[in-house]
Amino acid sequence: MSVDRKLLEILCCPVTKIPVEPLPRERLEALNALIQEGQAHYQDGTPVTEPVREALITENGERIYLVDDGIPVMLEERALTARGLGWI
């Protein structure tokens, strides 16, 4: 189940207020590879342990928010950072 388009139009990062967009497939695959290797952690330091089916990324590419059953988890402590993933 993917994020509703109308919801996606109004969502933004709760920290930076930058709009979000779906994480591209190639980036999603790269994220899942990092998760499998134990190298992906949420902002609060907790490791991400389950593969991701869908995620949102800020338009500037700095923060990633996971989507759980079509519901974006827009919590600061549950964000992943591109810097923390080694993407920037």
Sine and cosine of phi, psi and omega as CSV:
sin_phi,cos_phi,sin_psi,cos_psi,sin_omega,cos_omega
0.00,0.00,0.81,-0.59,-0.04,-1.00
-0.98,-0.18,0.24,-0.97,-0.02,-1.00
-0.92,0.39,0.70,-0.71,0.04,-1.00
-0.86,0.51,0.72,-0.70,-0.05,-1.00
-0.86,0.52,-0.65,0.76,-0.01,-1.00
-0.91,0.41,-0.62,0.78,0.06,-1.00
-0.91,0.42,-0.67,0.74,-0.01,-1.00
-0.87,0.49,-0.55,0.84,0.00,-1.00
-0.91,0.41,-0.44,0.90,-0.06,-1.00
-0.96,-0.28,-0.19,0.98,-0.03,-1.00
-0.96,0.30,0.59,-0.80,0.11,-0.99
-0.53,-0.85,0.29,-0.96,0.03,-1.00
-0.88,0.47,0.77,-0.63,-0.01,-1.00
-0.93,0.37,-0.28,0.96,-0.02,-1.00
-1.00,-0.06,-0.79,0.61,-0.10,-0.99
-0.99,-0.12,-0.27,0.96,-0.05,-1.00
0.92,0.39,0.28,0.96,0.04,-1.00
-0.99,0.12,0.71,-0.71,0.02,-1.00
-0.86,0.52,0.40,-0.91,0.02,-1.00
-0.91,-0.42,0.34,-0.94,0.02,-1.00
-0.60,-0.80,0.30,-0.95,0.00,-1.00
-0.87,0.49,0.63,-0.77,0.07,-1.00
-0.95,0.32,0.82,-0.58,-0.01,-1.00
-0.86,0.51,0.48,-0.88,-0.06,-1.00
-0.80,0.60,-0.70,0.72,-0.04,-1.00
-0.91,0.41,-0.58,0.82,0.05,-1.00
-0.95,0.32,-0.59,0.81,0.05,-1.00
-0.89,0.45,-0.66,0.75,0.05,-1.00
-0.90,0.43,-0.65,0.76,0.03,-1.00
-0.91,0.41,-0.64,0.77,0.04,-1.00
-0.89,0.46,-0.70,0.71,0.01,-1.00
-0.90,0.43,-0.54,0.84,0.07,-1.00
-0.91,0.41,-0.67,0.74,0.04,-1.00
-0.91,0.42,-0.62,0.78,0.04,-1.00
-0.88,0.47,-0.72,0.69,-0.01,-1.00
-0.88,0.48,-0.55,0.84,0.01,-1.00
-1.00,0.10,-0.04,1.00,0.00,-1.00
0.97,0.23,0.38,0.92,-0.08,-1.00
-0.96,-0.28,0.12,0.99,-0.01,-1.00
-0.94,-0.35,0.79,-0.62,-0.02,-1.00
-0.73,-0.69,0.57,-0.82,0.11,-0.99
-0.95,0.33,0.20,-0.98,0.03,-1.00
-0.82,0.58,-0.56,0.83,-0.04,-1.00
-0.99,0.14,0.08,1.00,0.05,-1.00
1.00,-0.04,-0.16,0.99,0.02,-1.00
-0.94,0.35,0.73,-0.68,0.03,-1.00
-0.94,0.34,0.57,-0.82,0.12,-0.99
-0.99,0.12,0.82,-0.58,-0.11,-0.99
-0.92,-0.39,-0.34,0.94,-0.04,-1.00
-0.96,-0.28,0.60,-0.80,0.07,-1.00
-0.86,0.51,0.48,-0.87,-0.05,-1.00
-0.97,-0.26,0.75,-0.66,0.05,-1.00
-1.00,-0.07,-0.49,0.87,-0.04,-1.00
-0.45,-0.89,0.56,-0.83,0.04,-1.00
-0.46,-0.89,0.31,-0.95,0.06,-1.00
-0.88,-0.47,0.55,-0.83,0.02,-1.00
-0.77,-0.64,0.60,-0.80,0.04,-1.00
-0.91,0.42,0.47,-0.88,-0.03,-1.00
-0.85,0.53,-0.44,0.90,0.03,-1.00
-1.00,0.05,-0.02,1.00,0.11,-0.99
0.98,0.21,0.24,0.97,-0.09,-1.00
-1.00,-0.07,-0.54,0.84,-0.06,-1.00
-0.82,-0.57,0.60,-0.80,-0.02,-1.00
-0.83,-0.56,0.73,-0.68,0.05,-1.00
-0.87,-0.50,0.76,-0.64,-0.01,-1.00
-0.98,0.20,0.41,-0.91,0.03,-1.00
-0.89,-0.45,0.80,-0.60,-0.03,-1.00
-0.91,-0.41,0.93,-0.36,-0.03,-1.00
0.79,0.61,0.69,0.72,0.04,-1.00
0.99,0.13,0.01,1.00,-0.02,-1.00
-0.94,-0.35,0.90,-0.44,0.03,-1.00
-0.91,0.41,0.72,-0.69,0.05,-1.00
-0.99,-0.12,1.00,-0.02,-0.13,-0.99
-0.99,-0.13,0.81,0.58,0.03,-1.00
-0.95,-0.30,0.73,-0.69,-0.04,-1.00
-0.81,0.58,-0.71,0.71,-0.05,-1.00
-0.94,0.33,-0.26,0.97,0.02,-1.00
-0.97,-0.24,0.22,0.98,0.09,-1.00
-0.99,0.12,0.40,-0.92,0.17,-0.99
-0.92,-0.40,0.52,-0.85,0.03,-1.00
-0.94,-0.33,0.58,-0.82,0.04,-1.00
-0.88,0.48,-0.57,0.82,0.03,-1.00
-0.91,0.42,-0.68,0.73,0.02,-1.00
-0.91,0.42,-0.42,0.91,0.03,-1.00
-1.00,0.00,-0.10,0.99,-0.03,-1.00
0.98,0.18,0.34,0.94,-0.02,-1.00
-1.00,0.06,-0.30,0.95,0.06,-1.00
-0.66,-0.75,0.00,0.00,0.00,0.00
